[in-house]
Amino acid sequence: MSIIEIIQADNPALIDQVFAIRTKVFVHEQKCLPSEEFDELDAVAQHYLLFENELAVATGRFRKTDKGIKIERIATLSQYRGKGYATELLHHLMEVAQTTYTEANCFYLHAQVSVKPLYEKLGFISYGNTFIEADIVHQAMEKSINT
């Protein structure tokens, strides 16, 4: 049986693990440019890692904006997909963000269209037209807090 733990990546060693997962998923698998994947927002966002048996296998970040809480950079290593880890991580991010930023009234994100159903299951609703970000089709989505 796997032991799952989610922690905040709040030191350089943990941030290195965040960046390693994002490099494998977004830069190597999805061919995103490193200059698009890694940005100045990494310094202000709160990053989290999901561990399976003490191995970091998924990551995500969130940050407070004028609109609400933006969830970003959700990534799971390919061999660990299909286990519900992204869902667990998203629940955790939303819980922590809502507790941290009690005045925020919505979560929002830019979902890759291929994983839009994951976010829909969590109550996110699409808005606007699809758009290209890092050469991948995305859909803007949002979820009211306390719904």
N, C-alpha and C positions, 0 to 999 in steps of 0.2 A: 504494500500500500504506500502511495506517495504521500509525503509530508509537504504541504503547501504553506508558504509564508510570503506575505507581502510587506515590504519595508520601504521607507523613504530613502532614496539615494542622496544622502546628505554629507558625503565626504568624497574626496577624489577617487579612491579605490572603487567605490560603488558607482560613481559617475562614469568611470572607465568601463564598467560592465554595461551600463545603459548604452553608452556610445558603441560598444562592441555589438550588442544586439541590433541596434539601429543600422549599423554599418552592414551587417550580414543581411538583414531584411530589406532595407530601403536602397542601399548603395549597390550591393552585389546582386541580390535577387531581382529587385525592381528597377535597377539601372538609374536610380536618381543620382544627380550630381552631389558630391559631398558639400559643395557650396550652397546647395538648396536644402539639404537635409540638416546641416548643422548651422545654427543661426544665433544671433545675439540674444534671442529669447531663451536660449538654454540657460543663460545666467540668471534669469528672473523666474523661470518656471519651477514648480515643485515636481521632481522626478521620483518615480517609484519603480521597484523591481519586484517581480513575482518569481519566487524560487520554488523549484521542485526538488526535493531531497538535497537542499543546499546548493543547487545549481541554478543560476539566473537564466530564466527561459523566456521571460516576457517583460516588457517595459511600457511605460506611458508617462505623460506629463500633463499638468494643467496649470493654468495661470488665470489671474483675475484681470478682466478688461473692463472698459466702460460699459460693454454690452452685458456682461455676465461672467461666467467661468468657461473658458475655452479648454476643451480636452484635445490633446494632440499626441502625435507620434506613438500611437498604440501599435506595438509590434510583438509578435511571438515567433520564436525560432521555428523553422518549418517542421522539424520532427516532433514538436510539442503541440501542434495545432490540432483542433478537433477535440480537445479535452475540456473546453470551457474556460480556459485560463484568461482569455481576453475579457469574457463576461465577468469573471471574478475580479479581475483588475479594475475594470470599469466601475463596478459596484463600489469597490474600495475607494477609487479616486473621487467618485461623486459623494460618498459619505464624508471623506476627509475635507473635500472642498466646501461642502455645505456647512460643515461644522466650523471651518476656518473663516469662511466669508458668509456670515449669516445674513448680510444685507443683499446678497446676490439673488436674483429671481429666475435665472435660467442657466442651463448648460447649453453649449453649442459646440459644433465641430464641423470639419470638412471630411466627410467619409469618402473613401474610395468606393466607387459604385459597386464593385465586386463584394464588398462587405457591408453594404447598406442594410441587409436583413438583420445583421447582428445588432445594429443600433436601433432598428425598428422594434425589435423584441424588448429592448430596454426603454421603450417609450419615446424615442426621438422621432421627430416629424420632419420630413423634407420641406424645404422652401426654396423658391427661385429655380433657375435653370442649372443644369449640370455645367461644369467648367473644367478646364484643364489646369492642373497644378502638378509641377514636376513631371510633365508628359503623361499624366495619369488622369482619367476622368473621375471627377469628384462631385459630390452633392452636399450642399450646405444643409445641416440638420440642427434642430434644437429641441430642447425638452424643458418644460417649466419645472421649477423646483417645487417639491411637495405635490407632484402628480404621479 
